[in-house]
Amino acid sequence: MSYNVNEKGYYGEFGGAYIPEMLYPNVEELRQQYLKITAEPEFQEEFDALLKDYVGRPTPLYFAARLSEKYNTKIYLKREDLCHTGAHKVNNTIGQILLAKRLGKTRIIAETGAGQHGVATATVCALMGLECIVYMGEIDIKRQAPNVARMKMLGAEVRPALSGSRTLKDATNEAIRDWINNPVDTYYIIGSVVGPHPYPDMVARFQSVISKEIKEQLLEKEGRENPDYVIACVGGGSNAAGAFYHFLDNPDVNIIAVEAAGLGVDSGESAATSALGKIGVIHGSKTLLMQSLDGQITEPYSISAGLDYPGVGPMHANLFATKRAEFISITDDQAMQWGLKLSQMEGLIPAIESAHAFAVLEEKKFKPSDIIVINLSGRGDKDLNTYIDYFKL
Ligand SMILES: *Cc1c(COP(=O)(O)O)cnc(C)c1O
């Protein structure tokens, strides 16, 4: 059994492309082209060169000595926090913009909630000199002023979504409407392993550089390619998909996906999709989704903007359903305490999203001989105000 996508675009029963008919030509063009283009040696060369010289890859695999001693096991951190723009998201936007260029597209659109994907998209548009329009809910524009400023400084136009709850799902609707109206010259960059096929697979492939490097780095440091555990936080699931990718079909590697419990799984203020979700369709994909009894999408909550998403990518829905991965949910308070602990034990201030993954160290018992890799998906600069308010710094 494979945990990867099949040729129809499904992971088990999850995935597919549930899209309005008007969007079919755009998605179909992408489906027909993405594997062919990304397999071309010139594409690979350009992608690898930009990951190296622009993003700063390979990111280090750092042995966390103090953390390892305290938890009496071997803990390595994959340092995606050192990527240009401060997180893993840029791995994907670089891949997609190279694809967009080869498809002859001149105009890039994206939607963003917290603004992190918007910044990663605006960054690569500036790099390539392409027009960039980022849709963002009016409420989110107010909440995420620094990222809005970054996008503007990078030359992007930030268009407010004024309908509905004026947050991420409304921005997504606006982006889809734009793409329907501009099928020829426009490419839609999606920021996680979500959306209609082929997006989840395409984004997972671009992010899979993370586990490719982990294998090479572990071989060098430990004499073996495979850790006993790989742990990552899951919002839509792209950093996790990248960290898990080359280990999916190796049952010796235990996979742990960490979701945001918010104020608690049963509090009504949570984003723990595997615990709370039912099968449904969001963003063009059949997956697990937090919804009311009559199928309305429930507003999620997490203190970390990047995990505040009511669904999860279809790869992860399948990893949950098949029990290939263990899913653990971590509260706001646990994650915030880990933000402080990692700062003071290792000198690394993590993104609050990433801090969730570390809390597993107290949820599970590991053996002294275990090799554990935690994906440190991003740095905490963007979260400083949240840390200040929480800890009264
Ligand atoms: C956006 C973000 C996430 C969540 O997105 P995934 O697609 O689940 O990886 C996690 N960590 C950081 C630092 C982020 O910026």
The ligand as an SDF file (V2000), in Angstrom:
LIG
                    3D

 15 15  0  0  0  0  0  0  0  0999 V2000
    2.1010   28.3710    7.5140 C   0  0  0  0  0  0  0  0  0  0  0  0
    2.9140   27.7340    8.5520 C   0  0  0  0  0  0  0  0  0  0  0  0
    2.6000   26.4520    9.0710 C   0  0  0  0  0  0  0  0  0  0  0  0
    1.3670   25.7000    8.6800 C   0  0  0  0  0  0  0  0  0  0  0  0
    1.2650   25.3540    7.3210 O   0  0  0  0  0  0  0  0  0  0  0  0
    1.5280   23.8750    6.8210 P   0  0  0  0  0  0  0  0  0  0  0  0
    1.0730   23.9020    5.4000 O   0  0  0  0  0  0  0  0  0  0  0  0
    0.7120   22.9610    7.6690 O   0  0  0  0  0  0  0  0  0  0  0  0
    2.9710   23.6040    6.9590 O   0  0  0  0  0  0  0  0  0  0  0  0
    3.4560   25.8800    9.9920 C   0  0  0  0  0  0  0  0  0  0  0  0
    4.5570   26.5320   10.4330 N   0  0  0  0  0  0  0  0  0  0  0  0
    4.8860   27.7630    9.9800 C   0  0  0  0  0  0  0  0  0  0  0  0
    6.1080   28.4130   10.5120 C   0  0  0  0  0  0  0  0  0  0  0  0
    4.0770   28.4050    9.0370 C   0  0  0  0  0  0  0  0  0  0  0  0
    4.4060   29.6260    8.6030 O   0  0  0  0  0  0  0  0  0  0  0  0
  1  2  1  0
  2  3  1  0
  2 14  2  0
  3  4  1  0
  3 10  2  0
  4  5  1  0
  5  6  1  0
  6  7  2  0
  6  8  1  0
  6  9  1  0
 10 11  1  0
 11 12  2  0
 12 13  1  0
 12 14  1  0
 14 15  1  0
M  END
$$$$
